[in-house]
Amino acid sequence: MNHLSPRSLLPPLEYHLSLTGFRKYHLSLTKLSRTVPINYLSPTALTGASRTSRINYLSLPGLLLACALLAAFPARAGAYVVGDTLDDFTFTDYRTGEEVSLYELGEGGGVLVLEWFAWWCPFCARAAGNVETGIVQYYGAKGGNKHGLPVRHIALNVQGGARDQSDTFIATYGMGTVLEDYDRAYFYQFNYGGGQPLFAIINAEPDSPSAGRWELLYTRLNYAGNEAPDISALMRPVIDSIMPGVVPPMVEDVFPMAGTAVEGWRRSPWFGWFQPDGFPIVYHPRLGFAWAEAGAEGHVYLYSPELGWIWTGPEMFPIVYSYREGAWLIPPWE
Amino acid sequence: MKAAWSILGILAAGGGLAEAGMIPGWSATAEGFLTGDIRIMSAESRGTLALKPEASLDWGLQALRQEVEYRPNRPIDPFGEETELEDILLEGHMALVAKSSRWEHRATLSGYTGFRSYTALWIDEYYRQQYGNGGLPGVAYEDPDPYGYGLEWSSRLEWKPASAFLTFSAAYLLDRVAPGYEIEDLGSSFELVRGETRLHTWTGAMILESVLNSFSRTRHSIRVTKTTSREVRWSWNGALNLALGNHWIARTEGAFAKEDPRFEAWSVRQALEFELSDGWAVSVTARYYEDTGQIESANLVSSAAPALDTRSIFLTLRQSSPDGESGFSISVGPYLSHYAPTGLGTERFAGLYRDRDWWWGRVAFSKSY
């Protein structure tokens, strides 16, 4: 019944290479080491079968064959794999008909959980009920993930027409944000094969120490033989692994009165000239390199390799307090 | 559907009073098969008209009413609605029988209209609720009008006078069934496709009946059946009837069927009858059936039944007139059906393929002239 699907149009080797993201990296072999198979949490991946198979194709004849095949099937290029940074993509909102982009949906940060569905799909129905309780209600009750980040569920409808049936499905499973992906243009960026539901988890949190912004964290085609009875249980650890972004300190936070830069140097009324290129590491002509952090009431903590942690401020500099020595120091601070 | 066929199998097996043979006569049977959410009731009449000393016309008519409380597996079926289903199956057959000294030839024409089983009725309702509102490219759901007809020829040879009979039969059946539906993935779109609506079945059988001695006789049959889009099914059926003294009769029956790629079914049946006085007899019958589940390949939803086993036991009280020209019987007993758990593809039919405890009862009357 699936004889016209894109998957069946591709030779097995080409399909495999595409699925494992080789196409995306064939000009950047250094990234191959960090590619992992799609569905990396699936039982197949745990056995290492996908990884082993992919590595076997990295011989020279394999590369040449792959390039030839890829040239023959350009339309199928570019499937994302876990670890990739996603490009922006524009959707049509199912309810309003307005355009909305992926980056807009995640501009508030947090974690995005994408779920592709079709109203007639029994696997989608089973998964949608599971996700409604296991993801949407679960994180709704907790007010975010383990670290307090918002978790936003986004449903993508792959079946156009039949509005009544889609409405029933959406209402039954309490779907909030619903987007259209009727031609599966976005679906195919994650999965070449047919079947649904497809899930993807994306980190939208900027400056998170856990993952890059717009990084694909997880994807799974929860269909037929690959169907997980509790898809939410598989996704929650991934969602909870994302920590809040760390806002980098600004020069003004530490040296509020610092003047504008002059050839890379800035001047504080009390600290004098310093070079903040690698802020919070600064270069001071007398102190050398030091790590600068703001203290209370305009005071500053500095760490220098020579002096260790010191404390000073506008009314005392160049006198500093050395935590290593437990004493006040005056220049030359020895 | 298998449960329904098992039911029909029991009914047929117990229908001895309706077999009038060449003796002109008439019989009537009423039966009921009841459980909490399904009720099946039937009335049947059969008769034999003598056309000539060596020829007769057999006929039979049956009306079967099925009532099903449709209960969808709501958590995973957003379009499922509870509803009451009803259908009446009408069946009839007519057979021309010609007999010579050693041969008996029988040509039978049969036909029916209506759902052959409550499972077919249930499954059609599922598809109606899923796809009856349109909205998908491809075919549209159509209200089914199941019917069928068949033609059978059989020849029975009295191989050894009054002790061995050999029967050959061949039949063709056409069934216009309620089709299944499926979603086909075309890459950038999906469309609804319809399954087979016409099933052609060819079947042939060979039956050997032997009277071994004054107190025992056996019957063996081998049947080969080929139906559209399916592999050949082979089946065997054997029976042994033993007279145990003047009052006891034991009837043992076994059956086995196999169809590639992975269907197997078998059953055993044991009846023990005790003759009381004045034409009265009482019997108890136990039956066990087991199979490996129906064969079906589907992309999304499979209506194929999972593995089934059934157990039944029933009591029969039978009375024959002193001249043997009329008879009466009444049977009643429980029937338990147990399905293996539905799989991921068949979970939507969990309401259909669930364990049920049935009660079966039958009343039959026959009269010959």
Chai-1 contact restraints between the chains, C-beta under 6 A:
chainA,res_idxA,chainB,res_idxB,connection_type,confidence,min_distance_angstrom,max_distance_angstrom,comment,restraint_id
A,M1,B,E184,contact,1.0,0.0,6.0,A-B,restraint_1
A,M1,B,N299,contact,1.0,0.0,6.0,A-B,restraint_2
A,N2,B,D185,contact,1.0,0.0,6.0,A-B,restraint_3
A,L4,B,L186,contact,1.0,0.0,6.0,A-B,restraint_4
A,S5,B,D185,contact,1.0,0.0,6.0,A-B,restraint_5
A,S5,B,G187,contact,1.0,0.0,6.0,A-B,restraint_6
A,P6,B,G187,contact,1.0,0.0,6.0,A-B,restraint_7
A,W120,B,I183,contact,1.0,0.0,6.0,A-B,restraint_8
A,P122,B,L300,contact,1.0,0.0,6.0,A-B,restraint_9
A,P122,B,V301,contact,1.0,0.0,6.0,A-B,restraint_10
A,P122,B,R348,contact,1.0,0.0,6.0,A-B,restraint_11
A,A125,B,I76,contact,1.0,0.0,6.0,A-B,restraint_12
A,A125,B,P78,contact,1.0,0.0,6.0,A-B,restraint_13
A,R126,B,I76,contact,1.0,0.0,6.0,A-B,restraint_14
A,G129,B,P75,contact,1.0,0.0,6.0,A-B,restraint_15
A,G161,B,G135,contact,1.0,0.0,6.0,A-B,restraint_16
A,A162,B,G135,contact,1.0,0.0,6.0,A-B,restraint_17
A,Q165,B,G135,contact,1.0,0.0,6.0,A-B,restraint_18
A,T168,B,P78,contact,1.0,0.0,6.0,A-B,restraint_19
A,F169,B,P78,contact,1.0,0.0,6.0,A-B,restraint_20
A,T172,B,P78,contact,1.0,0.0,6.0,A-B,restraint_21
A,D183,B,S188,contact,1.0,0.0,6.0,A-B,restraint_22
A,G194,B,D185,contact,1.0,0.0,6.0,A-B,restraint_23
A,E227,B,L344,contact,1.0,0.0,6.0,A-B,restraint_24
